[in-house]
Amino acid sequence: MTKISLSTRKKAISLILSMVVITLSSAFFIVWIQQQISRTAQSSKELESDLAKSYSKLRHLDQLIAGNHQPVVLQGKVAGSLRPAVESQVVFVRERELATGRRYAISQPYEVSEGLALLDFDTSR
């Protein structure tokens, strides 16, 4: 039999020991990664559930809004209070067109009539 030198034995033992340590640490790392994946999946599931609830509430609100904006519903809410427009209620706005093709209303300065009360916030009480 051949004798293996002491340094060769130490190298072989250290190599085997390092392989065992690497294998065990890799196994623990794989388990840790799987737990992180599981936690992330659970968190994603909860977020998707919350999102589905929000979409459901949003759809319900959209249905309520659409129902309230139906012409029949609107007509029922203002029945008896609407009347045809009087000629004095119709206001025509003159427009001017710029070279850019945009239109602007010509604004007239606001004049206070005698029938309106003037509220001045600058005066002290």
MOGIRA-V933030 format. One record per helix or strand of 3 or more residues. SS is the DSSP state (H for helix, E for strand). FROM is the first residue (numbers start at 1). LEN is the number of residues. If there is no record, write none. Layout:
ss,from,len
SS,FROM,LEN
SS,FROM,LEN
This chain:
ss,from,len
H,6,63
H,71,7
H,87,3
E,95,3
E,103,3
